[in-house]
């Protein structure tokens, strides 16, 4: 099961990072993202009532998306998110206990790292993908530099990935992209303009398809 979820994430190429104060609208946000072709969706634990949101999205969008929990800082939170319906776990930092609990329950895990030492430590500890965060402070050239000595590591840049930088990160070697506010537009969420989110999703999916081809 774990490998199937990871395959879907990598095939899509986009992980939508949903971080919003409007918890009651996030099922509609997930639906709009899926309609636009972005199937990998990460609900961050900073969302009010995040575990309840994960339960709602998991129930209503079952089979249509792969649902993850993000901003997971410890193993207890990771396990709670899994029980709520999260199929993979994303973290901004490297916590070995989080990786261990994900391995125990066969859930893909994407811990955050930045330096070469952190990236390799995360990979050797069992990360399925290493989230390079914050990617905007270094850019695509830094990702390319990391992969020169570590070509076997799957890297997902997060932070600063938008419509103008997405293709550059992919060309630099990113296996997929973590995309937040440039995809899950905060104004669109607040105003319930879900068509706008669907359109943005379609644009990001098109960039992935065209760049990979």
FIKOLZA-1660 file (N, C-alpha, C; in steps of 0.1 Angstrom, whole numbers, plus 5000, padded with zeros to 4 digits):
% residues 213
   i   px   py   pz ch aa at
   1 5008 4988 5000  A  X  N
   1 5000 5000 5000  A  X CA
   1 5009 5013 5000  A  X  C
   2 5019 5012 5008  A  X  N
   2 5028 5024 5009  A  X CA
   2 5034 5028 4996  A  X  C
   3 5038 5017 4988  A  X  N
   3 5045 5020 4975  A  X CA
   3 5034 5026 4966  A  X  C
   4 5022 5021 4966  A  X  N
   4 5012 5027 4957  A  X CA
   4 5009 5041 4960  A  X  C
   5 5008 5045 4972  A  X  N
   5 5006 5059 4976  A  X CA
   5 5018 5068 4971  A  X  C
   6 5030 5063 4973  A  X  N
   6 5042 5070 4969  A  X CA
   6 5042 5072 4954  A  X  C
   7 5038 5061 4947  A  X  N
   7 5038 5062 4932  A  X CA
   7 5028 5073 4927  A  X  C
   8 5016 5073 4934  A  X  N
   8 5006 5083 4930  A  X CA
   8 5012 5098 4932  A  X  C
   9 5019 5100 4943  A  X  N
   9 5024 5113 4946  A  X CA
   9 5035 5116 4936  A  X  C
  10 5044 5107 4933  A  X  N
  10 5054 5110 4923  A  X CA
  10 5049 5112 4909  A  X  C
  11 5039 5104 4906  A  X  N
  11 5033 5105 4892  A  X CA
  11 5026 5119 4891  A  X  C
  12 5019 5123 4901  A  X  N
  12 5013 5136 4900  A  X CA
  12 5023 5147 4899  A  X  C
  13 5033 5146 4908  A  X  N
  13 5044 5156 4908  A  X CA
  13 5041 5169 4916  A  X  C
  14 5029 5170 4921  A  X  N
  14 5026 5181 4930  A  X CA
  14 5020 5176 4943  A  X  C
  15 5025 5181 4954  A  X  N
  15 5018 5179 4967  A  X CA
  15 5013 5193 4971  A  X  C
  16 4999 5194 4971  A  X  N
  16 4993 5207 4975  A  X CA
  16 4993 5208 4990  A  X  C
  17 5000 5219 4995  A  X  N
  17 5001 5221 5009  A  X CA
  17 4989 5230 5013  A  X  C
  18 4980 5224 5021  A  X  N
  18 4968 5232 5025  A  X CA
  18 4970 5237 5039  A  X  C
  19 4972 5250 5040  A  X  N
  19 4974 5257 5053  A  X CA
  19 4964 5268 5053  A  X  C
  20 4954 5267 5061  A  X  N
  20 4943 5277 5060  A  X CA
  20 4936 5279 5073  A  X  C
  21 4931 5291 5077  A  X  N
  21 4923 5293 5089  A  X CA
  21 4909 5289 5087  A  X  C
  22 4905 5286 5074  A  X  N
  22 4891 5283 5071  A  X CA
  22 4889 5268 5070  A  X  C
  23 4888 5261 5081  A  X  N
  23 4888 5247 5081  A  X CA
  23 4875 5242 5075  A  X  C
  24 4864 5249 5076  A  X  N
  24 4851 5244 5071  A  X CA
  24 4850 5243 5056  A  X  C
  25 4860 5249 5049  A  X  N
  25 4860 5249 5034  A  X CA
  25 4869 5240 5028  A  X  C
  26 4877 5232 5036  A  X  N
  26 4888 5224 5030  A  X CA
  26 4884 5212 5022  A  X  C
  27 4872 5206 5025  A  X  N
  27 4867 5196 5016  A  X CA
  27 4865 5201 5002  A  X  C
  28 4859 5213 5001  A  X  N
  28 4857 5219 4988  A  X CA
  28 4871 5222 4981  A  X  C
  29 4880 5227 4989  A  X  N
  29 4894 5229 4984  A  X CA
  29 4900 5217 4978  A  X  C
  30 4899 5206 4986  A  X  N
  30 4904 5193 4981  A  X CA
  30 4897 5188 4969  A  X  C
  31 4884 5190 4968  A  X  N
  31 4877 5187 4956  A  X CA
  31 4882 5195 4944  A  X  C
  32 4884 5208 4946  A  X  N
  32 4888 5217 4935  A  X CA
  32 4902 5213 4930  A  X  C
  33 4911 5209 4940  A  X  N
  33 4925 5205 4936  A  X CA
  33 4924 5192 4928  A  X  C
  34 4916 5183 4932  A  X  N
  34 4914 5170 4925  A  X CA
  34 4909 5172 4911  A  X  C
  35 4899 5181 4910  A  X  N
  35 4893 5184 4897  A  X CA
  35 4903 5190 4888  A  X  C
  36 4913 5197 4893  A  X  N
  36 4924 5203 4885  A  X CA
  36 4935 5193 4882  A  X  C
  37 4934 5181 4888  A  X  N
  37 4945 5171 4885  A  X CA
  37 4955 5169 4896  A  X  C
  38 4954 5177 4907  A  X  N
  38 4964 5175 4918  A  X CA
  38 4957 5165 4928  A  X  C
  39 4962 5153 4928  A  X  N
  39 4956 5143 4937  A  X CA
  39 4963 5141 4950  A  X  C
  40 4975 5146 4951  A  X  N
  40 4983 5145 4964  A  X CA
  40 4980 5158 4972  A  X  C
  41 4973 5157 4983  A  X  N
  41 4969 5168 4991  A  X CA
  41 4974 5166 5006  A  X  C
  42 4980 5177 5011  A  X  N
  42 4986 5176 5025  A  X CA
  42 4978 5187 5033  A  X  C
  43 4971 5182 5043  A  X  N
  43 4965 5191 5053  A  X CA
  43 4975 5193 5064  A  X  C
  44 4979 5206 5067  A  X  N
  44 4988 5208 5077  A  X CA
  44 4982 5208 5091  A  X  C
  45 4989 5204 5101  A  X  N
  45 4984 5204 5114  A  X CA
  45 4982 5217 5121  A  X  C
  46 4986 5228 5113  A  X  N
  46 4983 5242 5118  A  X CA
  46 4969 5246 5115  A  X  C
  47 4961 5238 5107  A  X  N
  47 4947 5241 5104  A  X CA
  47 4939 5239 5116  A  X  C
  48 4930 5248 5120  A  X  N
  48 4922 5246 5131  A  X CA
  48 4914 5233 5130  A  X  C
  49 4915 5225 5141  A  X  N
  49 4908 5212 5141  A  X CA
  49 4913 5203 5130  A  X  C
  50 4926 5203 5128  A  X  N
  50 4932 5196 5116  A  X CA
  50 4928 5181 5115  A  X  C
  51 4928 5174 5126  A  X  N
  51 4925 5160 5126  A  X CA
  51 4910 5157 5122  A  X  C
  52 4901 5166 5126  A  X  N
  52 4887 5165 5121  A  X CA
  52 4886 5168 5106  A  X  C
  53 4894 5178 5102  A  X  N
  53 4894 5181 5087  A  X CA
  53 4899 5169 5080  A  X  C
  54 4910 5163 5084  A  X  N
  54 4916 5151 5078  A  X CA
  54 4905 5140 5077  A  X  C
  55 4898 5138 5088  A  X  N
  55 4887 5128 5088  A  X CA
  55 4877 5131 5077  A  X  C
  56 4872 5143 5077  A  X  N
  56 4862 5147 5067  A  X CA
  56 4866 5146 5053  A  X  C
  57 4879 5150 5050  A  X  N
  57 4884 5149 5037  A  X CA
  57 4886 5135 5033  A  X  C
  58 4891 5127 5042  A  X  N
  58 4893 5113 5039  A  X CA
  58 4880 5106 5036  A  X  C
  59 4870 5109 5043  A  X  N
  59 4857 5103 5042  A  X CA
  59 4850 5107 5028  A  X  C
  60 4851 5120 5025  A  X  N
  60 4844 5125 5014  A  X CA
  60 4851 5123 5001  A  X  C
  61 4865 5122 5002  A  X  N
  61 4873 5122 4989  A  X CA
  61 4880 5108 4988  A  X  C
  62 4875 5098 4995  A  X  N
  62 4882 5085 4994  A  X CA
  62 4882 5080 4980  A  X  C
  63 4894 5076 4976  A  X  N
  63 4896 5070 4962  A  X CA
  63 4899 5081 4952  A  X  C
  64 4897 5094 4955  A  X  N
  64 4899 5104 4945  A  X CA
  64 4912 5112 4947  A  X  C
  65 4917 5111 4959  A  X  N
  65 4930 5118 4963  A  X CA
  65 4939 5108 4971  A  X  C
  66 4951 5112 4973  A  X  N
  66 4960 5106 4983  A  X CA
  66 4962 5117 4994  A  X  C
  67 4958 5115 5006  A  X  N
  67 4957 5125 5016  A  X CA
  67 4968 5123 5026  A  X  C
  68 4975 5134 5028  A  X  N
  68 4986 5134 5038  A  X CA
  68 4984 5145 5049  A  X  C
  69 4992 5143 5060  A  X  N
  69 4992 5153 5071  A  X CA
  69 5005 5160 5071  A  X  C
  70 5005 5173 5072  A  X  N
  70 5018 5180 5072  A  X CA
  70 5020 5188 5085  A  X  C
  71 5032 5194 5086  A  X  N
  71 5037 5201 5098  A  X CA
  71 5036 5191 5110  A  X  C
  72 5040 5179 5108  A  X  N
  72 5040 5169 5119  A  X CA
  72 5053 5169 5126  A  X  C
  73 5053 5172 5139  A  X  N
  73 5065 5175 5146  A  X CA
  73 5070 5163 5155  A  X  C
  74 5061 5154 5158  A  X  N
  74 5064 5143 5167  A  X CA
  74 5057 5130 5163  A  X  C
  75 5061 5119 5168  A  X  N
  75 5056 5106 5165  A  X CA
  75 5041 5105 5169  A  X  C
  76 5038 5110 5181  A  X  N
  76 5024 5109 5186  A  X CA
  76 5014 5116 5176  A  X  C
  77 5018 5128 5171  A  X  N
  77 5010 5135 5162  A  X CA
  77 5009 5127 5149  A  X  C
  78 5020 5121 5144  A  X  N
  78 5020 5113 5132  A  X CA
  78 5010 5102 5133  A  X  C
  79 5010 5095 5145  A  X  N
  79 5001 5083 5146  A  X CA
  79 4986 5088 5147  A  X  C
  80 4984 5099 5154  A  X  N
  80 4970 5105 5154  A  X CA
  80 4965 5108 5140  A  X  C
  81 4974 5114 5132  A  X  N
  81 4970 5118 5119  A  X CA
  81 4967 5105 5110  A  X  C
  82 4975 5095 5112  A  X  N
  82 4972 5082 5105  A  X CA
  82 4959 5077 5109  A  X  C
  83 4956 5077 5122  A  X  N
  83 4943 5072 5126  A  X CA
  83 4931 5080 5121  A  X  C
  84 4934 5093 5118  A  X  N
  84 4923 5102 5113  A  X CA
  84 4921 5099 5098  A  X  C
  85 4931 5093 5091  A  X  N
  85 4930 5090 5077  A  X CA
  85 4941 5094 5068  A  X  C
  86 4952 5100 5074  A  X  N
  86 4963 5104 5066  A  X CA
  86 4970 5092 5061  A  X  C
  87 4973 5093 5048  A  X  N
  87 4980 5081 5041  A  X CA
  87 4995 5084 5040  A  X  C
  88 5000 5095 5042  A  X  N
  88 5014 5098 5043  A  X CA
  88 5016 5110 5052  A  X  C
  89 5029 5112 5056  A  X  N
  89 5032 5122 5066  A  X CA
  89 5043 5131 5061  A  X  C
  90 5041 5144 5063  A  X  N
  90 5051 5154 5059  A  X CA
  90 5055 5162 5071  A  X  C
  91 5068 5165 5072  A  X  N
  91 5073 5173 5083  A  X CA
  91 5082 5184 5079  A  X  C
  92 5083 5195 5086  A  X  N
  92 5092 5206 5082  A  X CA
  92 5106 5203 5087  A  X  C
  93 5108 5193 5096  A  X  N
  93 5121 5190 5103  A  X CA
  93 5124 5175 5102  A  X  C
  94 5136 5172 5106  A  X  N
  94 5140 5158 5107  A  X CA
  94 5138 5153 5121  A  X  C
  95 5128 5144 5123  A  X  N
  95 5126 5138 5136  A  X CA
  95 5126 5123 5134  A  X  C
  96 5136 5116 5139  A  X  N
  96 5138 5102 5136  A  X CA
  96 5126 5093 5141  A  X  C
  97 5120 5098 5152  A  X  N
  97 5108 5090 5158  A  X CA
  97 5097 5091 5148  A  X  C
  98 5095 5102 5141  A  X  N
  98 5084 5103 5131  A  X CA
  98 5087 5093 5120  A  X  C
  99 5099 5093 5115  A  X  N
  99 5102 5083 5105  A  X CA
  99 5100 5069 5109  A  X  C
 100 5104 5066 5122  A  X  N
 100 5102 5052 5127  A  X CA
 100 5087 5048 5127  A  X  C
 101 5079 5057 5132  A  X  N
 101 5064 5053 5133  A  X CA
 101 5058 5052 5120  A  X  C
 102 5063 5060 5110  A  X  N
 102 5057 5058 5096  A  X CA
 102 5062 5045 5090  A  X  C
 103 5074 5041 5093  A  X  N
 103 5079 5028 5088  A  X CA
 103 5071 5017 5094  A  X  C
 104 5069 5018 5107  A  X  N
 104 5061 5008 5115  A  X CA
 104 5048 5005 5109  A  X  C
 105 5041 5016 5104  A  X  N
 105 5028 5014 5099  A  X CA
 105 5027 5015 5084  A  X  C
 106 5039 5014 5077  A  X  N
 106 5039 5014 5063  A  X CA
 106 5033 5026 5056  A  X  C
 107 5036 5038 5061  A  X  N
 107 5031 5050 5056  A  X CA
 107 5043 5058 5050  A  X  C
 108 5042 5063 5038  A  X  N
 108 5053 5071 5033  A  X CA
 108 5055 5083 5041  A  X  C
 109 5068 5087 5043  A  X  N
 109 5071 5098 5051  A  X CA
 109 5081 5108 5044  A  X  C
 110 5079 5121 5046  A  X  N
 110 5087 5131 5039  A  X CA
 110 5092 5141 5049  A  X  C
 111 5102 5138 5056  A  X  N
 111 5108 5147 5066  A  X CA
 111 5115 5159 5059  A  X  C
 112 5115 5170 5067  A  X  N
 112 5122 5182 5061  A  X CA
 112 5137 5182 5065  A  X  C
 113 5145 5187 5056  A  X  N
 113 5159 5189 5058  A  X CA
 113 5164 5200 5049  A  X  C
 114 5176 5204 5051  A  X  N
 114 5181 5215 5043  A  X CA
 114 5196 5213 5039  A  X  C
 115 5204 5210 5048  A  X  N
 115 5219 5208 5045  A  X CA
 115 5221 5194 5039  A  X  C
 116 5232 5192 5033  A  X  N
 116 5235 5178 5028  A  X CA
 116 5236 5168 5039  A  X  C
 117 5241 5171 5050  A  X  N
 117 5241 5162 5061  A  X CA
 117 5227 5158 5066  A  X  C
 118 5218 5168 5067  A  X  N
 118 5204 5165 5071  A  X CA
 118 5197 5157 5061  A  X  C
 119 5199 5160 5048  A  X  N
 119 5193 5153 5037  A  X CA
 119 5197 5138 5037  A  X  C
 120 5210 5136 5039  A  X  N
 120 5214 5122 5039  A  X CA
 120 5210 5114 5051  A  X  C
 121 5210 5121 5062  A  X  N
 121 5205 5115 5075  A  X CA
 121 5190 5111 5074  A  X  C
 122 5182 5120 5068  A  X  N
 122 5168 5117 5066  A  X CA
 122 5166 5105 5057  A  X  C
 123 5174 5104 5046  A  X  N
 123 5172 5094 5036  A  X CA
 123 5177 5080 5042  A  X  C
 124 5188 5080 5049  A  X  N
 124 5193 5068 5055  A  X CA
 124 5184 5063 5067  A  X  C
 125 5177 5072 5073  A  X  N
 125 5168 5068 5084  A  X CA
 125 5155 5062 5078  A  X  C
 126 5152 5063 5065  A  X  N
 126 5141 5057 5059  A  X CA
 126 5131 5066 5052  A  X  C
 127 5134 5078 5050  A  X  N
 127 5125 5088 5043  A  X CA
 127 5123 5083 5029  A  X  C
 128 5110 5084 5025  A  X  N
 128 5106 5080 5011  A  X CA
 128 5110 5092 5002  A  X  C
 129 5108 5104 5007  A  X  N
 129 5112 5116 4999  A  X CA
 129 5117 5126 5010  A  X  C
 130 5127 5134 5007  A  X  N
 130 5132 5144 5016  A  X CA
 130 5127 5157 5012  A  X  C
 131 5120 5164 5020  A  X  N
 131 5114 5177 5018  A  X CA
 131 5125 5188 5020  A  X  C
 132 5130 5194 5009  A  X  N
 132 5140 5205 5011  A  X CA
 132 5132 5218 5014  A  X  C
 133 5134 5222 5027  A  X  N
 133 5127 5233 5032  A  X CA
 133 5136 5242 5041  A  X  C
 134 5135 5255 5039  A  X  N
 134 5128 5263 5030  A  X CA
 134 5135 5264 5016  A  X  C
 135 5129 5260 5006  A  X  N
 135 5136 5259 4993  A  X CA
 135 5138 5273 4987  A  X  C
 136 5130 5283 4991  A  X  N
 136 5130 5296 4985  A  X CA
 136 5143 5304 4988  A  X  C
 137 5150 5300 4999  A  X  N
 137 5162 5307 5003  A  X CA
 137 5174 5303 4995  A  X  C
 138 5173 5292 4988  A  X  N
 138 5184 5288 4980  A  X CA
 138 5181 5286 4965  A  X  C
 139 5169 5282 4962  A  X  N
 139 5164 5281 4948  A  X CA
 139 5168 5268 4941  A  X  C
 140 5165 5267 4928  A  X  N
 140 5167 5254 4921  A  X CA
 140 5182 5251 4920  A  X  C
 141 5191 5260 4919  A  X  N
 141 5205 5257 4917  A  X CA
 141 5210 5249 4930  A  X  C
 142 5205 5253 4941  A  X  N
 142 5209 5246 4954  A  X CA
 142 5204 5231 4953  A  X  C
 143 5192 5229 4948  A  X  N
 143 5187 5215 4947  A  X CA
 143 5196 5207 4938  A  X  C
 144 5199 5213 4926  A  X  N
 144 5208 5206 4917  A  X CA
 144 5222 5203 4923  A  X  C
 145 5227 5212 4932  A  X  N
 145 5239 5210 4938  A  X CA
 145 5238 5199 4949  A  X  C
 146 5227 5198 4956  A  X  N
 146 5225 5187 4965  A  X CA
 146 5225 5173 4958  A  X  C
 147 5219 5173 4946  A  X  N
 147 5218 5160 4939  A  X CA
 147 5230 5156 4933  A  X  C
 148 5240 5164 4931  A  X  N
 148 5253 5160 4925  A  X CA
 148 5259 5149 4933  A  X  C
 149 5261 5151 4946  A  X  N
 149 5267 5139 4953  A  X CA
 149 5257 5130 4959  A  X  C
 150 5244 5133 4958  A  X  N
 150 5233 5125 4963  A  X CA
 150 5222 5122 4953  A  X  C
 151 5226 5116 4941  A  X  N
 151 5217 5115 4930  A  X CA
 151 5206 5105 4933  A  X  C
 152 5208 5096 4943  A  X  N
 152 5198 5085 4947  A  X CA
 152 5187 5090 4956  A  X  C
 153 5188 5103 4961  A  X  N
 153 5178 5108 4971  A  X CA
 153 5167 5115 4963  A  X  C
 154 5155 5112 4967  A  X  N
 154 5143 5119 4961  A  X CA
 154 5141 5132 4969  A  X  C
 155 5141 5143 4962  A  X  N
 155 5140 5156 4969  A  X CA
 155 5127 5163 4964  A  X  C
 156 5120 5169 4974  A  X  N
 156 5108 5177 4971  A  X CA
 156 5110 5191 4977  A  X  C
 157 5113 5200 4968  A  X  N
 157 5114 5214 4973  A  X CA
 157 5101 5220 4977  A  X  C
 158 5101 5227 4988  A  X  N
 158 5089 5233 4994  A  X CA
 158 5092 5247 4999  A  X  C
 159 5084 5256 4995  A  X  N
 159 5087 5270 4999  A  X CA
 159 5093 5277 4987  A  X  C
 160 5085 5287 4982  A  X  N
 160 5090 5294 4970  A  X CA
 160 5087 5287 4957  A  X  C
 161 5079 5276 4957  A  X  N
 161 5076 5270 4944  A  X CA
 161 5063 5276 4939  A  X  C
 162 5064 5282 4928  A  X  N
 162 5052 5289 4922  A  X CA
 162 5052 5286 4907  A  X  C
 163 5043 5293 4900  A  X  N
 163 5042 5290 4885  A  X CA
 163 5054 5294 4877  A  X  C
 164 5062 5304 4883  A  X  N
 164 5074 5308 4876  A  X CA
 164 5087 5300 4879  A  X  C
 165 5086 5293 4891  A  X  N
 165 5098 5285 4895  A  X CA
 165 5096 5270 4894  A  X  C
 166 5084 5265 4892  A  X  N
 166 5081 5251 4892  A  X CA
 166 5090 5243 4882  A  X  C
 167 5090 5248 4870  A  X  N
 167 5097 5241 4859  A  X CA
 167 5112 5240 4863  A  X  C
 168 5118 5251 4868  A  X  N
 168 5132 5252 4871  A  X CA
 168 5135 5241 4882  A  X  C
 169 5127 5240 4892  A  X  N
 169 5129 5230 4903  A  X CA
 169 5129 5216 4897  A  X  C
 170 5119 5214 4888  A  X  N
 170 5118 5200 4882  A  X CA
 170 5131 5197 4873  A  X  C
 171 5135 5207 4866  A  X  N
 171 5147 5205 4857  A  X CA
 171 5159 5203 4866  A  X  C
 172 5159 5209 4878  A  X  N
 172 5171 5207 4887  A  X CA
 172 5171 5193 4893  A  X  C
 173 5160 5186 4892  A  X  N
 173 5160 5172 4897  A  X CA
 173 5150 5169 4907  A  X  C
 174 5140 5178 4910  A  X  N
 174 5130 5175 4920  A  X CA
 174 5122 5163 4915  A  X  C
 175 5118 5154 4925  A  X  N
 175 5110 5143 4921  A  X CA
 175 5095 5147 4922  A  X  C
 176 5092 5157 4929  A  X  N
 176 5079 5163 4930  A  X CA
 176 5080 5177 4937  A  X  C
 177 5070 5184 4938  A  X  N
 177 5070 5198 4943  A  X CA
 177 5060 5200 4954  A  X  C
 178 5064 5205 4965  A  X  N
 178 5055 5209 4975  A  X CA
 178 5050 5224 4973  A  X  C
 179 5037 5226 4970  A  X  N
 179 5033 5239 4966  A  X CA
 179 5022 5243 4976  A  X  C
 180 5024 5255 4982  A  X  N
 180 5014 5260 4991  A  X CA
 180 5006 5271 4986  A  X  C
 181 5008 5284 4991  A  X  N
 181 4999 5295 4988  A  X CA
 181 4998 5299 4973  A  X  C
 182 5008 5295 4965  A  X  N
 182 5007 5298 4951  A  X CA
 182 4997 5289 4944  A  X  C
 183 4993 5278 4951  A  X  N
 183 4983 5269 4945  A  X CA
 183 4970 5270 4954  A  X  C
 184 4971 5269 4967  A  X  N
 184 4960 5270 4975  A  X CA
 184 4959 5285 4979  A  X  C
 185 4954 5293 4970  A  X  N
 185 4954 5307 4972  A  X CA
 185 4944 5311 4983  A  X  C
 186 4950 5319 4993  A  X  N
 186 4943 5322 5005  A  X CA
 186 4931 5330 5003  A  X  C
 187 4932 5340 4993  A  X  N
 187 4920 5348 4990  A  X CA
 187 4909 5340 4984  A  X  C
 188 4913 5331 4975  A  X  N
 188 4903 5322 4968  A  X CA
 188 4896 5313 4978  A  X  C
 189 4903 5308 4988  A  X  N
 189 4897 5300 4999  A  X CA
 189 4887 5308 5007  A  X  C
 190 4892 5320 5011  A  X  N
 190 4883 5329 5019  A  X CA
 190 4871 5333 5012  A  X  C
 191 4872 5335 4999  A  X  N
 191 4860 5339 4991  A  X CA
 191 4853 5328 4984  A  X  C
 192 4857 5316 4988  A  X  N
 192 4851 5304 4982  A  X CA
 192 4851 5303 4967  A  X  C
 193 4862 5308 4961  A  X  N
 193 4864 5308 4947  A  X CA
 193 4872 5295 4943  A  X  C
 194 4865 5284 4944  A  X  N
 194 4871 5271 4942  A  X CA
 194 4875 5269 4928  A  X  C
 195 4868 5276 4919  A  X  N
 195 4872 5275 4904  A  X CA
 195 4886 5280 4902  A  X  C
 196 4890 5291 4910  A  X  N
 196 4903 5296 4909  A  X CA
 196 4914 5286 4913  A  X  C
 197 4911 5279 4924  A  X  N
 197 4920 5268 4928  A  X CA
 197 4921 5257 4918  A  X  C
 198 4910 5253 4912  A  X  N
 198 4910 5243 4902  A  X CA
 198 4919 5248 4890  A  X  C
 199 4917 5260 4886  A  X  N
 199 4925 5265 4875  A  X CA
 199 4940 5265 4878  A  X  C
 200 4943 5269 4890  A  X  N
 200 4958 5269 4894  A  X CA
 200 4963 5255 4894  A  X  C
 201 4955 5246 4899  A  X  N
 201 4959 5232 4899  A  X CA
 201 4962 5227 4884  A  X  C
 202 4953 5230 4875  A  X  N
 202 4955 5226 4861  A  X CA
 202 4968 5232 4856  A  X  C
 203 4971 5245 4859  A  X  N
 203 4983 5251 4854  A  X CA
 203 4996 5244 4860  A  X  C
 204 4996 5241 4872  A  X  N
 204 5007 5234 4878  A  X CA
 204 5009 5220 4872  A  X  C
 205 4998 5213 4870  A  X  N
 205 4998 5199 4864  A  X CA
 205 5004 5200 4850  A  X  C
 206 5000 5210 4843  A  X  N
 206 5005 5212 4829  A  X CA
 206 5020 5214 4829  A  X  C
 207 5025 5222 4838  A  X  N
 207 5039 5225 4839  A  X CA
 207 5047 5212 4842  A  X  C
 208 5042 5204 4851  A  X  N
 208 5048 5191 4854  A  X CA
 208 5049 5182 4842  A  X  C
 209 5037 5181 4835  A  X  N
 209 5037 5173 4823  A  X CA
 209 5046 5177 4812  A  X  C
 210 5046 5190 4809  A  X  N
 210 5054 5196 4798  A  X CA
 210 5069 5195 4802  A  X  C
 211 5072 5198 4814  A  X  N
 211 5086 5198 4818  A  X CA
 211 5092 5183 4818  A  X  C
 212 5084 5174 4822  A  X  N
 212 5089 5160 4823  A  X CA
 212 5090 5154 4809  A  X  C
 213 5081 5159 4800  A  X  N
 213 5082 5154 4786  A  X CA
 213 5093 5159 4778  A  X  C
% end
